[in-house]
Amino acid sequence: MNQPIELSLEQEFQLKSFADQVQLMSREQSQEFLIKLYKQMMIREKMYQHFIKQEWNLNEGKVFKQK
């Protein structure tokens, strides 16, 4: 995966809208928001890991059977 991932036009618009909203926040509001956003990203990553483990049958205690 050598090519950078590009945002769609819709995503670019959403990013601009988000940036405009952040500009209107106070420093304290933006810091609180950033912490909440980071927590959501961590939760999302944990969910992805959980779903991949389920999909690939990597649940703890399971052993792959050889055919």
CHARMM internal coordinates of N, CA and C (Angstrom, degrees):
IC EDIT
DIST 1 N 1 CA 1.4437
DIST 1 CA 1 C 1.5287
ANGL 1 N 1 CA 1 C 108.19
DIST 1 C 2 N 1.3136
ANGL 1 CA 1 C 2 N 116.68
DIHE 1 N 1 CA 1 C 2 N 75.28
DIST 2 N 2 CA 1.4535
ANGL 1 C 2 N 2 CA 121.89
DIHE 1 CA 1 C 2 N 2 CA -176.76
DIST 2 CA 2 C 1.5167
ANGL 2 N 2 CA 2 C 113.13
DIHE 1 C 2 N 2 CA 2 C -87.18
DIST 2 C 3 N 1.3315
ANGL 2 CA 2 C 3 N 117.03
DIHE 2 N 2 CA 2 C 3 N -22.02
DIST 3 N 3 CA 1.4553
ANGL 2 C 3 N 3 CA 120.46
DIHE 2 CA 2 C 3 N 3 CA -178.65
DIST 3 CA 3 C 1.5212
ANGL 3 N 3 CA 3 C 110.08
DIHE 2 C 3 N 3 CA 3 C -82.64
DIST 3 C 4 N 1.3411
ANGL 3 CA 3 C 4 N 116.29
DIHE 3 N 3 CA 3 C 4 N 137.05
DIST 4 N 4 CA 1.4676
ANGL 3 C 4 N 4 CA 117.93
DIHE 3 CA 3 C 4 N 4 CA 176.51
DIST 4 CA 4 C 1.5270
ANGL 4 N 4 CA 4 C 110.22
DIHE 3 C 4 N 4 CA 4 C -67.08
DIST 4 C 5 N 1.3082
ANGL 4 CA 4 C 5 N 115.55
DIHE 4 N 4 CA 4 C 5 N 147.13
DIST 5 N 5 CA 1.4575
ANGL 4 C 5 N 5 CA 120.50
DIHE 4 CA 4 C 5 N 5 CA 179.82
DIST 5 CA 5 C 1.5207
ANGL 5 N 5 CA 5 C 108.31
DIHE 4 C 5 N 5 CA 5 C -82.21
DIST 5 C 6 N 1.3040
ANGL 5 CA 5 C 6 N 116.34
DIHE 5 N 5 CA 5 C 6 N 125.46
DIST 6 N 6 CA 1.4604
ANGL 5 C 6 N 6 CA 122.75
DIHE 5 CA 5 C 6 N 6 CA -178.44
DIST 6 CA 6 C 1.5194
ANGL 6 N 6 CA 6 C 109.95
DIHE 5 C 6 N 6 CA 6 C -95.39
DIST 6 C 7 N 1.3244
ANGL 6 CA 6 C 7 N 116.26
DIHE 6 N 6 CA 6 C 7 N 147.37
DIST 7 N 7 CA 1.4581
ANGL 6 C 7 N 7 CA 121.08
DIHE 6 CA 6 C 7 N 7 CA 174.40
DIST 7 CA 7 C 1.5210
ANGL 7 N 7 CA 7 C 109.27
DIHE 6 C 7 N 7 CA 7 C -83.51
DIST 7 C 8 N 1.3224
ANGL 7 CA 7 C 8 N 115.29
DIHE 7 N 7 CA 7 C 8 N 148.42
DIST 8 N 8 CA 1.4608
ANGL 7 C 8 N 8 CA 119.60
DIHE 7 CA 7 C 8 N 8 CA 175.26
DIST 8 CA 8 C 1.5275
ANGL 8 N 8 CA 8 C 108.58
DIHE 7 C 8 N 8 CA 8 C -72.32
DIST 8 C 9 N 1.3114
ANGL 8 CA 8 C 9 N 117.20
DIHE 8 N 8 CA 8 C 9 N 167.31
DIST 9 N 9 CA 1.4572
ANGL 8 C 9 N 9 CA 121.76
DIHE 8 CA 8 C 9 N 9 CA 178.33
DIST 9 CA 9 C 1.5293
ANGL 9 N 9 CA 9 C 110.45
DIHE 8 C 9 N 9 CA 9 C -59.94
DIST 9 C 10 N 1.3251
ANGL 9 CA 9 C 10 N 116.23
DIHE 9 N 9 CA 9 C 10 N -40.45
DIST 10 N 10 CA 1.4665
ANGL 9 C 10 N 10 CA 120.80
DIHE 9 CA 9 C 10 N 10 CA 178.40
DIST 10 CA 10 C 1.5312
ANGL 10 N 10 CA 10 C 110.54
DIHE 9 C 10 N 10 CA 10 C -63.48
DIST 10 C 11 N 1.3267
ANGL 10 CA 10 C 11 N 117.00
DIHE 10 N 10 CA 10 C 11 N -41.56
DIST 11 N 11 CA 1.4637
ANGL 10 C 11 N 11 CA 120.61
DIHE 10 CA 10 C 11 N 11 CA 178.92
DIST 11 CA 11 C 1.5309
ANGL 11 N 11 CA 11 C 111.07
DIHE 10 C 11 N 11 CA 11 C -66.33
DIST 11 C 12 N 1.3293
ANGL 11 CA 11 C 12 N 116.67
DIHE 11 N 11 CA 11 C 12 N -38.11
DIST 12 N 12 CA 1.4694
ANGL 11 C 12 N 12 CA 120.46
DIHE 11 CA 11 C 12 N 12 CA 176.58
DIST 12 CA 12 C 1.5285
ANGL 12 N 12 CA 12 C 110.16
DIHE 11 C 12 N 12 CA 12 C -61.09
DIST 12 C 13 N 1.3332
ANGL 12 CA 12 C 13 N 116.48
DIHE 12 N 12 CA 12 C 13 N -42.00
DIST 13 N 13 CA 1.4612
ANGL 12 C 13 N 13 CA 121.10
DIHE 12 CA 12 C 13 N 13 CA 177.84
DIST 13 CA 13 C 1.5245
ANGL 13 N 13 CA 13 C 110.67
DIHE 12 C 13 N 13 CA 13 C -63.12
DIST 13 C 14 N 1.3318
ANGL 13 CA 13 C 14 N 116.83
DIHE 13 N 13 CA 13 C 14 N -44.63
DIST 14 N 14 CA 1.4621
ANGL 13 C 14 N 14 CA 120.90
DIHE 13 CA 13 C 14 N 14 CA 179.21
DIST 14 CA 14 C 1.5262
ANGL 14 N 14 CA 14 C 110.97
DIHE 13 C 14 N 14 CA 14 C -62.21
DIST 14 C 15 N 1.3194
ANGL 14 CA 14 C 15 N 116.76
DIHE 14 N 14 CA 14 C 15 N -39.24
DIST 15 N 15 CA 1.4594
ANGL 14 C 15 N 15 CA 121.34
DIHE 14 CA 14 C 15 N 15 CA 178.66
DIST 15 CA 15 C 1.5282
ANGL 15 N 15 CA 15 C 110.91
DIHE 14 C 15 N 15 CA 15 C -64.04
DIST 15 C 16 N 1.3207
ANGL 15 CA 15 C 16 N 116.76
DIHE 15 N 15 CA 15 C 16 N -43.29
DIST 16 N 16 CA 1.4716
ANGL 15 C 16 N 16 CA 121.13
DIHE 15 CA 15 C 16 N 16 CA 178.54
DIST 16 CA 16 C 1.5191
ANGL 16 N 16 CA 16 C 110.23
DIHE 15 C 16 N 16 CA 16 C -63.20
DIST 16 C 17 N 1.3292
ANGL 16 CA 16 C 17 N 116.79
DIHE 16 N 16 CA 16 C 17 N -43.19
DIST 17 N 17 CA 1.4619
ANGL 16 C 17 N 17 CA 121.47
DIHE 16 CA 16 C 17 N 17 CA 178.75
DIST 17 CA 17 C 1.5298
ANGL 17 N 17 CA 17 C 110.25
DIHE 16 C 17 N 17 CA 17 C -62.04
DIST 17 C 18 N 1.3223
ANGL 17 CA 17 C 18 N 116.27
DIHE 17 N 17 CA 17 C 18 N -43.13
DIST 18 N 18 CA 1.4637
ANGL 17 C 18 N 18 CA 122.05
DIHE 17 CA 17 C 18 N 18 CA 178.28
DIST 18 CA 18 C 1.5288
ANGL 18 N 18 CA 18 C 110.31
DIHE 17 C 18 N 18 CA 18 C -61.81
DIST 18 C 19 N 1.3149
ANGL 18 CA 18 C 19 N 116.70
DIHE 18 N 18 CA 18 C 19 N -45.54
DIST 19 N 19 CA 1.4655
ANGL 18 C 19 N 19 CA 121.23
DIHE 18 CA 18 C 19 N 19 CA -179.85
DIST 19 CA 19 C 1.5281
ANGL 19 N 19 CA 19 C 110.54
DIHE 18 C 19 N 19 CA 19 C -60.94
DIST 19 C 20 N 1.3243
ANGL 19 CA 19 C 20 N 116.74
DIHE 19 N 19 CA 19 C 20 N -40.28
DIST 20 N 20 CA 1.4646
ANGL 19 C 20 N 20 CA 120.55
DIHE 19 CA 19 C 20 N 20 CA 178.22
DIST 20 CA 20 C 1.5277
ANGL 20 N 20 CA 20 C 111.05
DIHE 19 C 20 N 20 CA 20 C -63.03
DIST 20 C 21 N 1.3332
ANGL 20 CA 20 C 21 N 116.74
DIHE 20 N 20 CA 20 C 21 N -40.91
DIST 21 N 21 CA 1.4672
ANGL 20 C 21 N 21 CA 120.77
DIHE 20 CA 20 C 21 N 21 CA 179.01
DIST 21 CA 21 C 1.5287
ANGL 21 N 21 CA 21 C 110.70
DIHE 20 C 21 N 21 CA 21 C -65.01
DIST 21 C 22 N 1.3166
ANGL 21 CA 21 C 22 N 116.83
DIHE 21 N 21 CA 21 C 22 N -42.07
DIST 22 N 22 CA 1.4652
ANGL 21 C 22 N 22 CA 121.04
DIHE 21 CA 21 C 22 N 22 CA -179.38
DIST 22 CA 22 C 1.5292
ANGL 22 N 22 CA 22 C 110.27
DIHE 21 C 22 N 22 CA 22 C -64.00
DIST 22 C 23 N 1.3196
ANGL 22 CA 22 C 23 N 117.10
DIHE 22 N 22 CA 22 C 23 N -36.80
DIST 23 N 23 CA 1.4676
ANGL 22 C 23 N 23 CA 120.54
DIHE 22 CA 22 C 23 N 23 CA 179.75
DIST 23 CA 23 C 1.5259
ANGL 23 N 23 CA 23 C 111.93
DIHE 22 C 23 N 23 CA 23 C -61.05
DIST 23 C 24 N 1.3332
ANGL 23 CA 23 C 24 N 116.69
DIHE 23 N 23 CA 23 C 24 N -27.53
DIST 24 N 24 CA 1.4638
ANGL 23 C 24 N 24 CA 121.16
DIHE 23 CA 23 C 24 N 24 CA -178.86
DIST 24 CA 24 C 1.5289
ANGL 24 N 24 CA 24 C 112.72
DIHE 23 C 24 N 24 CA 24 C -83.63
DIST 24 C 25 N 1.3222
ANGL 24 CA 24 C 25 N 117.35
DIHE 24 N 24 CA 24 C 25 N -10.05
DIST 25 N 25 CA 1.4639
ANGL 24 C 25 N 25 CA 121.47
DIHE 24 CA 24 C 25 N 25 CA -178.77
DIST 25 CA 25 C 1.5222
ANGL 25 N 25 CA 25 C 110.69
DIHE 24 C 25 N 25 CA 25 C -81.69
DIST 25 C 26 N 1.3287
ANGL 25 CA 25 C 26 N 114.50
DIHE 25 N 25 CA 25 C 26 N 152.34
DIST 26 N 26 CA 1.4642
ANGL 25 C 26 N 26 CA 119.10
DIHE 25 CA 25 C 26 N 26 CA 171.44
DIST 26 CA 26 C 1.5299
ANGL 26 N 26 CA 26 C 108.05
DIHE 25 C 26 N 26 CA 26 C -73.63
DIST 26 C 27 N 1.3071
ANGL 26 CA 26 C 27 N 116.05
DIHE 26 N 26 CA 26 C 27 N 168.41
DIST 27 N 27 CA 1.4695
ANGL 26 C 27 N 27 CA 120.24
DIHE 26 CA 26 C 27 N 27 CA 178.36
DIST 27 CA 27 C 1.5261
ANGL 27 N 27 CA 27 C 110.38
DIHE 26 C 27 N 27 CA 27 C -59.64
DIST 27 C 28 N 1.3343
ANGL 27 CA 27 C 28 N 116.96
DIHE 27 N 27 CA 27 C 28 N -44.21
DIST 28 N 28 CA 1.4608
ANGL 27 C 28 N 28 CA 120.83
DIHE 27 CA 27 C 28 N 28 CA -179.70
DIST 28 CA 28 C 1.5289
ANGL 28 N 28 CA 28 C 111.03
DIHE 27 C 28 N 28 CA 28 C -63.76
DIST 28 C 29 N 1.3304
ANGL 28 CA 28 C 29 N 116.73
DIHE 28 N 28 CA 28 C 29 N -43.66
DIST 29 N 29 CA 1.4714
ANGL 28 C 29 N 29 CA 120.22
DIHE 28 CA 28 C 29 N 29 CA 178.82
DIST 29 CA 29 C 1.5226
ANGL 29 N 29 CA 29 C 110.91
DIHE 28 C 29 N 29 CA 29 C -61.71
DIST 29 C 30 N 1.3210
ANGL 29 CA 29 C 30 N 116.23
DIHE 29 N 29 CA 29 C 30 N -44.18
DIST 30 N 30 CA 1.4686
ANGL 29 C 30 N 30 CA 119.30
DIHE 29 CA 29 C 30 N 30 CA -177.71
DIST 30 CA 30 C 1.5297
ANGL 30 N 30 CA 30 C 111.23
DIHE 29 C 30 N 30 CA 30 C -67.49
DIST 30 C 31 N 1.3288
ANGL 30 CA 30 C 31 N 117.96
DIHE 30 N 30 CA 30 C 31 N -34.48
DIST 31 N 31 CA 1.4623
ANGL 30 C 31 N 31 CA 120.39
DIHE 30 CA 30 C 31 N 31 CA 177.47
DIST 31 CA 31 C 1.5259
ANGL 31 N 31 CA 31 C 110.70
DIHE 30 C 31 N 31 CA 31 C -67.43
DIST 31 C 32 N 1.3308
ANGL 31 CA 31 C 32 N 117.27
DIHE 31 N 31 CA 31 C 32 N -44.00
DIST 32 N 32 CA 1.4627
ANGL 31 C 32 N 32 CA 120.90
DIHE 31 CA 31 C 32 N 32 CA 177.67
DIST 32 CA 32 C 1.5274
ANGL 32 N 32 CA 32 C 110.36
DIHE 31 C 32 N 32 CA 32 C -62.17
DIST 32 C 33 N 1.3233
ANGL 32 CA 32 C 33 N 115.34
DIHE 32 N 32 CA 32 C 33 N -42.77
DIST 33 N 33 CA 1.4556
ANGL 32 C 33 N 33 CA 120.39
DIHE 32 CA 32 C 33 N 33 CA -179.80
DIST 33 CA 33 C 1.5206
ANGL 33 N 33 CA 33 C 110.76
DIHE 32 C 33 N 33 CA 33 C -63.31
DIST 33 C 34 N 1.3157
ANGL 33 CA 33 C 34 N 117.29
DIHE 33 N 33 CA 33 C 34 N -42.02
DIST 34 N 34 CA 1.4589
ANGL 33 C 34 N 34 CA 121.93
DIHE 33 CA 33 C 34 N 34 CA -179.77
DIST 34 CA 34 C 1.5230
ANGL 34 N 34 CA 34 C 111.24
DIHE 33 C 34 N 34 CA 34 C -62.58
DIST 34 C 35 N 1.3171
ANGL 34 CA 34 C 35 N 116.66
DIHE 34 N 34 CA 34 C 35 N -40.79
DIST 35 N 35 CA 1.4668
ANGL 34 C 35 N 35 CA 120.42
DIHE 34 CA 34 C 35 N 35 CA 178.32
DIST 35 CA 35 C 1.5253
ANGL 35 N 35 CA 35 C 110.42
DIHE 34 C 35 N 35 CA 35 C -64.37
DIST 35 C 36 N 1.3430
ANGL 35 CA 35 C 36 N 117.25
DIHE 35 N 35 CA 35 C 36 N -43.82
DIST 36 N 36 CA 1.4688
ANGL 35 C 36 N 36 CA 120.80
DIHE 35 CA 35 C 36 N 36 CA 178.52
DIST 36 CA 36 C 1.5247
ANGL 36 N 36 CA 36 C 110.90
DIHE 35 C 36 N 36 CA 36 C -63.66
DIST 36 C 37 N 1.3257
ANGL 36 CA 36 C 37 N 116.03
DIHE 36 N 36 CA 36 C 37 N -41.23
DIST 37 N 37 CA 1.4611
ANGL 36 C 37 N 37 CA 120.60
DIHE 36 CA 36 C 37 N 37 CA 179.70
DIST 37 CA 37 C 1.5274
ANGL 37 N 37 CA 37 C 110.87
DIHE 36 C 37 N 37 CA 37 C -63.73
DIST 37 C 38 N 1.3255
ANGL 37 CA 37 C 38 N 117.00
DIHE 37 N 37 CA 37 C 38 N -41.92
DIST 38 N 38 CA 1.4623
ANGL 37 C 38 N 38 CA 121.04
DIHE 37 CA 37 C 38 N 38 CA 178.83
DIST 38 CA 38 C 1.5217
ANGL 38 N 38 CA 38 C 110.71
DIHE 37 C 38 N 38 CA 38 C -63.46
DIST 38 C 39 N 1.3295
ANGL 38 CA 38 C 39 N 116.66
DIHE 38 N 38 CA 38 C 39 N -40.59
DIST 39 N 39 CA 1.4643
ANGL 38 C 39 N 39 CA 120.72
DIHE 38 CA 38 C 39 N 39 CA 177.56
DIST 39 CA 39 C 1.5263
ANGL 39 N 39 CA 39 C 110.16
DIHE 38 C 39 N 39 CA 39 C -61.63
DIST 39 C 40 N 1.3261
ANGL 39 CA 39 C 40 N 117.46
DIHE 39 N 39 CA 39 C 40 N -43.18
DIST 40 N 40 CA 1.4653
ANGL 39 C 40 N 40 CA 120.79
DIHE 39 CA 39 C 40 N 40 CA 177.87
DIST 40 CA 40 C 1.5226
ANGL 40 N 40 CA 40 C 110.95
DIHE 39 C 40 N 40 CA 40 C -61.32
DIST 40 C 41 N 1.3236
ANGL 40 CA 40 C 41 N 117.26
DIHE 40 N 40 CA 40 C 41 N -39.75
DIST 41 N 41 CA 1.4639
ANGL 40 C 41 N 41 CA 120.57
DIHE 40 CA 40 C 41 N 41 CA 178.37
DIST 41 CA 41 C 1.5211
ANGL 41 N 41 CA 41 C 110.56
DIHE 40 C 41 N 41 CA 41 C -63.35
DIST 41 C 42 N 1.3217
ANGL 41 CA 41 C 42 N 117.02
DIHE 41 N 41 CA 41 C 42 N -40.00
DIST 42 N 42 CA 1.4566
ANGL 41 C 42 N 42 CA 120.94
DIHE 41 CA 41 C 42 N 42 CA 179.26
DIST 42 CA 42 C 1.5310
ANGL 42 N 42 CA 42 C 110.59
DIHE 41 C 42 N 42 CA 42 C -66.15
DIST 42 C 43 N 1.3201
ANGL 42 CA 42 C 43 N 116.51
DIHE 42 N 42 CA 42 C 43 N -41.11
DIST 43 N 43 CA 1.4661
ANGL 42 C 43 N 43 CA 120.88
DIHE 42 CA 42 C 43 N 43 CA 177.97
DIST 43 CA 43 C 1.5219
ANGL 43 N 43 CA 43 C 110.01
DIHE 42 C 43 N 43 CA 43 C -63.70
DIST 43 C 44 N 1.3345
ANGL 43 CA 43 C 44 N 116.99
DIHE 43 N 43 CA 43 C 44 N -43.39
DIST 44 N 44 CA 1.4642
ANGL 43 C 44 N 44 CA 121.14
DIHE 43 CA 43 C 44 N 44 CA 179.08
DIST 44 CA 44 C 1.5263
ANGL 44 N 44 CA 44 C 110.72
DIHE 43 C 44 N 44 CA 44 C -60.48
DIST 44 C 45 N 1.3263
ANGL 44 CA 44 C 45 N 116.47
DIHE 44 N 44 CA 44 C 45 N -43.69
DIST 45 N 45 CA 1.4671
ANGL 44 C 45 N 45 CA 120.31
DIHE 44 CA 44 C 45 N 45 CA 178.56
DIST 45 CA 45 C 1.5251
ANGL 45 N 45 CA 45 C 110.91
DIHE 44 C 45 N 45 CA 45 C -61.49
DIST 45 C 46 N 1.3341
ANGL 45 CA 45 C 46 N 116.73
DIHE 45 N 45 CA 45 C 46 N -42.88
DIST 46 N 46 CA 1.4632
ANGL 45 C 46 N 46 CA 121.15
DIHE 45 CA 45 C 46 N 46 CA 178.97
DIST 46 CA 46 C 1.5286
ANGL 46 N 46 CA 46 C 110.45
DIHE 45 C 46 N 46 CA 46 C -62.60
DIST 46 C 47 N 1.3369
ANGL 46 CA 46 C 47 N 116.85
DIHE 46 N 46 CA 46 C 47 N -39.74
DIST 47 N 47 CA 1.4664
ANGL 46 C 47 N 47 CA 120.55
DIHE 46 CA 46 C 47 N 47 CA 178.17
DIST 47 CA 47 C 1.5273
ANGL 47 N 47 CA 47 C 110.63
DIHE 46 C 47 N 47 CA 47 C -64.55
DIST 47 C 48 N 1.3429
ANGL 47 CA 47 C 48 N 117.25
DIHE 47 N 47 CA 47 C 48 N -43.23
DIST 48 N 48 CA 1.4641
ANGL 47 C 48 N 48 CA 120.59
DIHE 47 CA 47 C 48 N 48 CA 177.61
DIST 48 CA 48 C 1.5229
ANGL 48 N 48 CA 48 C 110.53
DIHE 47 C 48 N 48 CA 48 C -58.93
DIST 48 C 49 N 1.3312
ANGL 48 CA 48 C 49 N 116.38
DIHE 48 N 48 CA 48 C 49 N -44.28
DIST 49 N 49 CA 1.4623
ANGL 48 C 49 N 49 CA 120.13
DIHE 48 CA 48 C 49 N 49 CA 178.71
DIST 49 CA 49 C 1.5223
ANGL 49 N 49 CA 49 C 110.70
DIHE 48 C 49 N 49 CA 49 C -60.49
DIST 49 C 50 N 1.3229
ANGL 49 CA 49 C 50 N 116.47
DIHE 49 N 49 CA 49 C 50 N -42.79
DIST 50 N 50 CA 1.4646
ANGL 49 C 50 N 50 CA 121.42
DIHE 49 CA 49 C 50 N 50 CA 179.43
DIST 50 CA 50 C 1.5303
ANGL 50 N 50 CA 50 C 110.52
DIHE 49 C 50 N 50 CA 50 C -62.29
DIST 50 C 51 N 1.3433
ANGL 50 CA 50 C 51 N 116.67
DIHE 50 N 50 CA 50 C 51 N -46.74
DIST 51 N 51 CA 1.4625
ANGL 50 C 51 N 51 CA 120.35
DIHE 50 CA 50 C 51 N 51 CA -178.83
DIST 51 CA 51 C 1.5232
ANGL 51 N 51 CA 51 C 111.71
DIHE 50 C 51 N 51 CA 51 C -63.99
DIST 51 C 52 N 1.3256
ANGL 51 CA 51 C 52 N 116.77
DIHE 51 N 51 CA 51 C 52 N -39.22
DIST 52 N 52 CA 1.4653
ANGL 51 C 52 N 52 CA 120.07
DIHE 51 CA 51 C 52 N 52 CA 179.00
DIST 52 CA 52 C 1.5223
ANGL 52 N 52 CA 52 C 110.10
DIHE 51 C 52 N 52 CA 52 C -66.03
DIST 52 C 53 N 1.3272
ANGL 52 CA 52 C 53 N 117.23
DIHE 52 N 52 CA 52 C 53 N -42.84
DIST 53 N 53 CA 1.4627
ANGL 52 C 53 N 53 CA 120.27
DIHE 52 CA 52 C 53 N 53 CA 177.51
DIST 53 CA 53 C 1.5210
ANGL 53 N 53 CA 53 C 110.60
DIHE 52 C 53 N 53 CA 53 C -59.18
DIST 53 C 54 N 1.3317
ANGL 53 CA 53 C 54 N 116.76
DIHE 53 N 53 CA 53 C 54 N -42.83
DIST 54 N 54 CA 1.4660
ANGL 53 C 54 N 54 CA 120.51
DIHE 53 CA 53 C 54 N 54 CA 178.84
DIST 54 CA 54 C 1.5241
ANGL 54 N 54 CA 54 C 110.64
DIHE 53 C 54 N 54 CA 54 C -64.26
DIST 54 C 55 N 1.3265
ANGL 54 CA 54 C 55 N 115.97
DIHE 54 N 54 CA 54 C 55 N -47.23
DIST 55 N 55 CA 1.4631
ANGL 54 C 55 N 55 CA 120.79
DIHE 54 CA 54 C 55 N 55 CA -176.29
DIST 55 CA 55 C 1.5203
ANGL 55 N 55 CA 55 C 111.10
DIHE 54 C 55 N 55 CA 55 C -64.13
DIST 55 C 56 N 1.3183
ANGL 55 CA 55 C 56 N 117.31
DIHE 55 N 55 CA 55 C 56 N -38.22
DIST 56 N 56 CA 1.4601
ANGL 55 C 56 N 56 CA 121.67
DIHE 55 CA 55 C 56 N 56 CA -177.58
DIST 56 CA 56 C 1.5251
ANGL 56 N 56 CA 56 C 112.27
DIHE 55 C 56 N 56 CA 56 C -94.13
DIST 56 C 57 N 1.3216
ANGL 56 CA 56 C 57 N 116.87
DIHE 56 N 56 CA 56 C 57 N 8.26
DIST 57 N 57 CA 1.4690
ANGL 56 C 57 N 57 CA 122.25
DIHE 56 CA 56 C 57 N 57 CA -179.90
DIST 57 CA 57 C 1.5230
ANGL 57 N 57 CA 57 C 111.83
DIHE 56 C 57 N 57 CA 57 C 53.68
DIST 57 C 58 N 1.3128
ANGL 57 CA 57 C 58 N 115.94
DIHE 57 N 57 CA 57 C 58 N 48.53
DIST 58 N 58 CA 1.4576
ANGL 57 C 58 N 58 CA 121.08
DIHE 57 CA 57 C 58 N 58 CA 179.65
DIST 58 CA 58 C 1.5216
ANGL 58 N 58 CA 58 C 111.43
DIHE 57 C 58 N 58 CA 58 C -104.59
DIST 58 C 59 N 1.3161
ANGL 58 CA 58 C 59 N 116.41
DIHE 58 N 58 CA 58 C 59 N 25.74
DIST 59 N 59 CA 1.4624
ANGL 58 C 59 N 59 CA 120.01
DIHE 58 CA 58 C 59 N 59 CA 179.01
DIST 59 CA 59 C 1.5140
ANGL 59 N 59 CA 59 C 109.58
DIHE 58 C 59 N 59 CA 59 C -61.24
DIST 59 C 60 N 1.3150
ANGL 59 CA 59 C 60 N 116.21
DIHE 59 N 59 CA 59 C 60 N 146.40
DIST 60 N 60 CA 1.4633
ANGL 59 C 60 N 60 CA 121.05
DIHE 59 CA 59 C 60 N 60 CA -178.33
DIST 60 CA 60 C 1.5207
ANGL 60 N 60 CA 60 C 110.32
DIHE 59 C 60 N 60 CA 60 C -59.00
DIST 60 C 61 N 1.3118
ANGL 60 CA 60 C 61 N 115.56
DIHE 60 N 60 CA 60 C 61 N 139.82
DIST 61 N 61 CA 1.4528
ANGL 60 C 61 N 61 CA 120.48
DIHE 60 CA 60 C 61 N 61 CA 177.57
DIST 61 CA 61 C 1.5130
ANGL 61 N 61 CA 61 C 113.74
DIHE 60 C 61 N 61 CA 61 C 89.66
DIST 61 C 62 N 1.3169
ANGL 61 CA 61 C 62 N 118.01
DIHE 61 N 61 CA 61 C 62 N -13.99
DIST 62 N 62 CA 1.4622
ANGL 61 C 62 N 62 CA 119.74
DIHE 61 CA 61 C 62 N 62 CA 179.25
DIST 62 CA 62 C 1.5175
ANGL 62 N 62 CA 62 C 109.41
DIHE 61 C 62 N 62 CA 62 C -85.59
DIST 62 C 63 N 1.2957
ANGL 62 CA 62 C 63 N 115.27
DIHE 62 N 62 CA 62 C 63 N 144.41
DIST 63 N 63 CA 1.4582
ANGL 62 C 63 N 63 CA 121.38
DIHE 62 CA 62 C 63 N 63 CA 179.25
DIST 63 CA 63 C 1.5197
ANGL 63 N 63 CA 63 C 107.64
DIHE 62 C 63 N 63 CA 63 C -120.52
DIST 63 C 64 N 1.3301
ANGL 63 CA 63 C 64 N 116.41
DIHE 63 N 63 CA 63 C 64 N 137.24
DIST 64 N 64 CA 1.4547
ANGL 63 C 64 N 64 CA 119.97
DIHE 63 CA 63 C 64 N 64 CA 177.40
DIST 64 CA 64 C 1.5247
ANGL 64 N 64 CA 64 C 109.79
DIHE 63 C 64 N 64 CA 64 C -69.08
DIST 64 C 65 N 1.3031
ANGL 64 CA 64 C 65 N 115.96
DIHE 64 N 64 CA 64 C 65 N 136.41
DIST 65 N 65 CA 1.4644
ANGL 64 C 65 N 65 CA 120.74
DIHE 64 CA 64 C 65 N 65 CA 177.07
DIST 65 CA 65 C 1.5175
ANGL 65 N 65 CA 65 C 108.57
DIHE 64 C 65 N 65 CA 65 C -94.65
DIST 65 C 66 N 1.3161
ANGL 65 CA 65 C 66 N 115.89
DIHE 65 N 65 CA 65 C 66 N 133.24
DIST 66 N 66 CA 1.4524
ANGL 65 C 66 N 66 CA 119.82
DIHE 65 CA 65 C 66 N 66 CA 177.01
DIST 66 CA 66 C 1.5106
ANGL 66 N 66 CA 66 C 108.79
DIHE 65 C 66 N 66 CA 66 C -84.55
DIST 66 C 67 N 1.3088
ANGL 66 CA 66 C 67 N 114.67
DIHE 66 N 66 CA 66 C 67 N 142.33
DIST 67 N 67 CA 1.4691
ANGL 66 C 67 N 67 CA 120.14
DIHE 66 CA 66 C 67 N 67 CA -179.90
DIST 67 CA 67 C 1.4936
ANGL 67 N 67 CA 67 C 111.38
DIHE 66 C 67 N 67 CA 67 C -90.32
END
COOR INIT
IC SEED 1 N 1 CA 1 C
IC BUILD
